[in-house]
Amino acid sequence: MNTGLYNPFQNFDFLYKVCFLSGKTFNTPVLQVPLIPKWLLAQAGLSGEEQIQFLDESIRSYNSLVIPVNSEVNEQFLNPLEDKIEAAFAKGYAAVSALPELDLFNWIGKFLYGFVYIEMHAALRKEMTADGLNMSQSLMMKFANLNFMMQNLYTSLEFEDFTPWSITVVKLENEETPFSFRDEINTLTFSLKLKDFGIIACLQDNGTNKRYHQEIVDQIAGKSLTAEQFEEVTARFYYSAYLFNRLPEYTFMPVDGTTYIEAMPLRGNMSKPLFDVWQHKVYAQVLENFWKPWGYVVFEIIKNPEQPMSFFENPCLPNAG
């Protein structure tokens, strides 16, 4: 597919030799930039020695996680984005919720794609050849599309009458919420909480997951959520992202220095709904994981099979099959 944009999956450029975003050097050095920025560690009160486990079961510290960025791209485009996000995070919910969604998409995209890059590097190093990678074409296409879209940071790129993401920013009751994040690489779903705000994002769904949960999203708009309520809403997005059964496809058209991206209709020729059937029993298993700090178990959550446990007076759950 000729998009006119850099495609790291074409030659499997995950060896830290070229910029993860542009694939170029511009005759300037390629820097190894922290994936989790130092300002975020500082705001979260973390040392950077905290550890995270990857798909290959390796365990690494936050400080050891880096991605290759061309110094010019970093200075002119990525650093200004980081400065904007840093300032908003420092002020809290009011400032974060006022950020343009494109800025949040780019920042979360860099964060989540950075983990994809590190996972790809580890897989290539293990398999030695791209042919040995056990990864579906559809998953590589999803990752490549995310990278294409993030290139709006340094080149002229326009989304034609759509946004590729679902992003929800919510206010938290506890104004001193400790920093934590989750991600699910296969569905490109991400969530984060810090201070008095939480963010939930699905990066490649064309807004479908947010529309699926529109009733609860409208209900909580501007309201302060308890920790349990935030995790409950987050669990719904992670589960529906798993149920989302389409692979969004796009057309890329370079015209006079600008690349226009148009989303192909998600329904296409398929008659089945965009989401597989919601099952309360499976949802309860997801929720158990998100409510682990409070010790709720599946049997308690699904005590009433028709009405799973909820911390909302009006749960607004999707219809179950």
C-alpha positions as CSV (number, residue, x, y, z in Angstrom):
1,M,0.0,0.0,0.0
2,N,1.5,3.3,-1.1
3,T,0.4,5.9,1.4
4,G,3.1,8.5,0.7
5,L,4.0,8.1,4.4
6,Y,6.7,6.2,6.3
7,N,5.8,2.5,6.9
8,P,8.1,0.9,9.5
9,F,6.5,-2.5,8.8
10,Q,7.7,-2.5,5.2
11,N,11.3,-3.2,6.1
12,F,10.7,-4.0,9.8
13,D,12.6,-0.9,11.0
14,F,12.6,-1.7,14.7
15,L,16.3,-1.8,15.3
16,Y,16.8,1.7,16.8
17,K,18.7,2.9,13.7
18,V,16.0,5.3,12.3
19,C,13.4,7.6,13.7
20,F,10.3,5.6,14.9
21,L,8.0,8.2,13.4
22,S,9.6,9.5,10.3
23,G,12.1,6.8,9.3
24,K,14.6,9.5,8.4
25,T,17.7,11.0,9.8
26,F,17.5,14.4,8.0
27,N,21.3,14.4,8.4
28,T,20.8,14.9,12.1
29,P,21.4,12.4,15.0
30,V,18.8,9.8,16.1
31,L,18.3,10.2,19.8
32,Q,17.1,7.5,22.3
33,V,14.2,9.3,24.0
34,P,12.5,8.0,27.2
35,L,9.2,6.4,26.4
36,I,7.8,7.5,29.8
37,P,8.9,11.1,29.9
38,K,10.8,12.4,32.9
39,W,8.2,15.1,33.6
40,L,5.5,12.4,34.0
41,L,7.6,10.4,36.4
42,A,8.2,13.6,38.4
43,Q,4.5,14.5,38.5
44,A,3.7,10.9,39.5
45,G,6.3,10.9,42.2
46,L,8.1,7.9,40.6
47,S,11.8,7.1,40.5
48,G,11.8,5.4,37.1
49,E,13.1,2.2,38.6
50,E,9.5,0.8,38.7
51,Q,9.2,-2.3,36.6
52,I,7.0,-3.5,33.8
53,Q,6.7,-7.0,32.2
54,F,6.6,-7.4,28.4
55,L,5.0,-10.1,26.2
56,D,8.3,-12.0,26.0
57,E,8.2,-12.1,29.8
58,S,11.2,-9.8,30.2
59,I,11.0,-7.3,33.0
60,R,12.4,-3.9,32.5
61,S,12.4,-0.6,34.5
62,Y,10.6,2.5,33.2
63,N,13.9,4.3,32.9
64,S,15.3,1.7,30.5
65,L,12.4,2.1,28.0
66,V,13.5,4.3,25.0
67,I,12.5,4.9,21.4
68,P,14.6,6.3,18.6
69,V,13.6,9.8,17.5
70,N,15.3,12.0,15.0
71,S,16.7,15.1,16.9
72,E,15.0,17.5,14.6
73,V,11.6,15.8,14.8
74,N,12.1,15.6,18.6
75,E,13.0,19.3,19.0
76,Q,10.5,20.8,16.6
77,F,7.5,18.5,17.0
78,L,7.6,16.1,19.9
79,N,9.0,18.3,22.6
80,P,6.3,21.0,22.0
81,L,3.6,18.3,22.3
82,E,5.2,17.0,25.6
83,D,5.3,20.6,26.9
84,K,1.6,21.0,26.2
85,I,0.6,17.7,27.8
86,E,2.9,18.4,30.8
87,A,1.3,21.8,31.5
88,A,-2.2,20.3,31.3
89,F,-1.4,17.3,33.5
90,A,0.1,19.7,36.1
91,K,-3.2,21.6,36.3
92,G,-5.4,18.6,36.3
93,Y,-8.9,17.7,34.9
94,A,-10.0,21.2,33.8
95,A,-6.8,21.6,31.6
96,V,-6.6,18.0,30.4
97,S,-10.3,17.9,29.3
98,A,-9.7,21.2,27.4
99,L,-6.9,19.7,25.4
100,P,-7.6,19.1,21.7
101,E,-8.3,15.4,21.2
102,L,-5.7,15.3,18.4
103,D,-3.1,16.3,21.0
104,L,-4.2,13.5,23.3
105,F,-4.3,11.0,20.4
106,N,-0.7,11.9,19.4
107,W,0.6,11.7,22.9
108,I,-1.2,8.5,23.8
109,G,-0.3,7.1,20.4
110,K,3.4,7.8,21.0
111,F,3.1,6.2,24.4
112,L,1.3,3.1,23.2
113,Y,3.1,2.7,19.9
114,G,6.4,3.0,21.8
115,F,5.5,-0.2,23.6
116,V,4.7,-1.8,20.2
117,Y,8.1,-0.7,18.9
118,I,9.9,-2.2,21.9
119,E,7.9,-5.5,21.6
120,M,8.7,-5.6,17.8
121,H,12.4,-5.0,18.5
122,A,12.4,-7.9,21.0
123,A,10.6,-10.2,18.6
124,L,12.9,-9.4,15.7
125,R,16.0,-9.9,17.9
126,K,14.6,-13.3,19.0
127,E,13.5,-14.5,15.6
128,M,16.4,-12.7,13.7
129,T,14.2,-12.4,10.5
130,A,10.9,-10.7,9.9
131,D,9.6,-13.9,8.3
132,G,9.8,-15.6,11.6
133,L,7.5,-13.2,13.3
134,N,4.3,-14.7,14.5
135,M,2.1,-11.7,13.9
136,S,-1.1,-11.5,11.9
137,Q,-1.2,-9.2,8.9
138,S,-4.3,-7.5,10.3
139,L,-2.5,-6.6,13.5
140,M,0.5,-5.2,11.6
141,M,-1.9,-3.2,9.4
142,K,-3.5,-1.7,12.6
143,F,-0.1,-0.8,14.0
144,A,1.0,0.7,10.7
145,N,-2.2,2.8,10.4
146,L,-1.6,4.2,13.9
147,N,2.0,5.2,12.9
148,F,0.7,6.8,9.6
149,M,-1.8,8.9,11.6
150,M,0.7,10.0,14.2
151,Q,2.8,11.4,11.4
152,N,0.5,14.4,11.4
153,L,2.9,15.6,14.1
154,Y,5.6,16.5,11.5
155,T,3.9,16.5,8.1
156,S,0.7,17.8,6.7
157,L,-2.1,15.2,7.2
158,E,-5.8,15.6,7.2
159,F,-8.6,13.3,8.5
160,E,-11.5,13.5,6.0
161,D,-14.7,13.9,8.1
162,F,-13.8,11.4,10.8
163,T,-11.6,10.9,13.8
164,P,-9.8,7.5,14.2
165,W,-10.1,7.4,18.0
166,S,-12.5,7.2,21.0
167,I,-11.1,9.4,23.8
168,T,-12.9,10.1,27.1
169,V,-11.5,12.3,29.8
170,V,-13.3,12.0,33.2
171,K,-13.0,13.8,36.5
172,L,-12.0,11.8,39.6
173,E,-13.3,12.3,43.1
174,N,-9.9,11.7,44.7
175,E,-7.8,14.7,43.7
176,E,-4.7,12.8,44.8
177,T,-5.1,9.7,42.7
178,P,-1.8,7.9,42.3
179,F,-0.5,7.5,38.7
180,S,-1.2,4.2,36.9
181,F,-1.9,3.1,33.4
182,R,-3.1,0.1,31.4
183,D,-2.8,-0.8,27.8
184,E,-4.0,-3.6,25.5
185,I,-1.8,-3.6,22.4
186,N,-3.9,-5.9,20.3
187,T,-6.9,-3.6,20.5
188,L,-4.8,-0.4,20.9
189,T,-6.7,0.5,24.1
190,F,-5.2,2.6,26.8
191,S,-6.2,4.1,30.1
192,L,-4.4,6.4,32.6
193,K,-5.3,8.0,35.9
194,L,-3.5,10.7,37.8
195,K,-4.5,13.4,40.3
196,D,-8.1,14.3,39.6
197,F,-8.5,13.0,36.1
198,G,-8.6,9.7,34.1
199,I,-8.3,9.1,30.4
200,I,-9.7,6.2,28.4
201,A,-8.7,5.8,24.7
202,C,-9.3,3.4,21.8
203,L,-6.9,4.5,19.1
204,Q,-8.1,2.7,16.0
205,D,-11.9,2.4,16.1
206,N,-13.1,5.5,14.3
207,G,-15.0,6.6,17.5
208,T,-17.1,3.4,17.5
209,N,-16.5,2.4,21.2
210,K,-17.4,5.8,22.5
211,R,-20.7,5.7,20.6
212,Y,-21.3,2.2,21.9
213,H,-21.0,3.5,25.4
214,Q,-22.5,7.0,24.7
215,E,-25.3,6.7,27.4
216,I,-22.8,6.2,30.3
217,V,-20.4,8.7,28.8
218,D,-23.1,11.3,28.7
219,Q,-24.2,10.4,32.2
220,I,-20.8,10.9,33.8
221,A,-19.8,14.1,31.8
222,G,-18.5,16.6,34.3
223,K,-19.2,14.5,37.3
224,S,-16.6,13.3,39.8
225,L,-16.2,9.5,39.7
226,T,-15.1,7.3,42.5
227,A,-12.1,5.0,41.9
228,E,-14.5,2.1,41.5
229,Q,-16.7,3.9,39.0
230,F,-13.7,4.9,36.9
231,E,-12.4,1.3,36.7
232,E,-16.0,0.1,35.9
233,V,-16.2,2.5,32.9
234,T,-12.7,1.6,31.8
235,A,-13.5,-2.1,32.0
236,R,-16.4,-1.5,29.6
237,F,-14.2,0.1,27.0
238,Y,-11.6,-2.7,27.2
239,Y,-14.3,-5.3,26.8
240,S,-16.1,-3.6,24.0
241,A,-12.8,-3.0,22.2
242,Y,-12.3,-6.8,22.3
243,L,-15.9,-7.3,20.9
244,F,-15.3,-4.8,18.1
245,N,-15.1,-7.1,15.1
246,R,-14.0,-4.8,12.3
247,L,-10.5,-3.9,11.1
248,P,-10.8,-0.2,10.1
249,E,-9.4,0.4,6.6
250,Y,-8.4,3.8,5.1
251,T,-7.5,5.3,1.8
252,F,-4.5,7.7,1.7
253,M,-4.3,10.3,-0.9
254,P,-1.2,12.6,-1.2
255,V,-2.2,15.9,-2.8
256,D,0.1,19.0,-3.1
257,G,2.1,18.1,0.0
258,T,-0.8,17.1,2.2
259,T,-1.9,13.5,2.8
260,Y,-5.7,13.1,3.1
261,I,-7.0,10.1,5.0
262,E,-10.5,8.8,4.4
263,A,-12.1,6.0,6.4
264,M,-13.7,3.2,4.6
265,P,-17.3,2.3,5.8
266,L,-17.0,0.0,8.7
267,R,-20.1,-2.0,7.8
268,G,-18.8,-2.7,4.2
269,N,-20.6,-5.7,2.8
270,M,-21.1,-7.3,6.3
271,S,-24.5,-7.6,7.7
272,K,-23.5,-8.5,11.3
273,P,-23.3,-5.8,13.9
274,L,-20.0,-3.9,14.6
275,F,-19.7,-5.6,17.9
276,D,-19.9,-9.3,18.9
277,V,-22.6,-10.1,21.5
278,W,-22.0,-8.6,24.9
279,Q,-22.0,-11.3,27.6
280,H,-22.5,-10.2,31.2
281,K,-20.5,-13.3,32.4
282,V,-17.4,-12.4,30.3
283,Y,-17.8,-8.7,31.3
284,A,-17.8,-9.8,34.9
285,Q,-14.5,-11.5,34.4
286,V,-13.0,-8.3,33.0
287,L,-14.5,-6.3,35.8
288,E,-13.1,-8.6,38.4
289,N,-9.6,-7.8,37.1
290,F,-10.2,-4.0,37.2
291,W,-11.8,-4.2,40.7
292,K,-9.0,-6.3,42.1
293,P,-7.9,-3.6,44.6
294,W,-11.3,-4.0,46.3
295,G,-11.5,-7.7,46.2
296,Y,-14.7,-8.2,44.3
297,V,-14.9,-11.6,42.6
298,V,-16.9,-12.8,39.6
299,F,-19.5,-14.6,41.6
300,E,-20.3,-11.5,43.5
301,I,-20.3,-9.3,40.4
302,I,-22.6,-11.6,38.5
303,K,-24.8,-12.7,41.5
304,N,-27.7,-11.4,39.4
305,P,-26.9,-12.8,35.9
306,E,-29.2,-10.2,34.3
307,Q,-27.8,-7.2,36.2
308,P,-24.1,-7.3,37.0
309,M,-22.9,-5.3,40.0
310,S,-22.4,-1.6,39.3
311,F,-21.4,1.5,41.2
312,F,-23.8,3.6,39.1
313,E,-27.4,4.1,40.0
314,N,-28.2,3.7,36.3
315,P,-25.6,1.3,35.0
316,C,-26.5,2.0,31.3
317,L,-25.0,-1.4,30.4
318,P,-25.3,-2.7,26.7
319,N,-27.9,-5.3,26.0
320,A,-26.6,-8.7,26.7
321,G,-27.0,-11.7,24.4
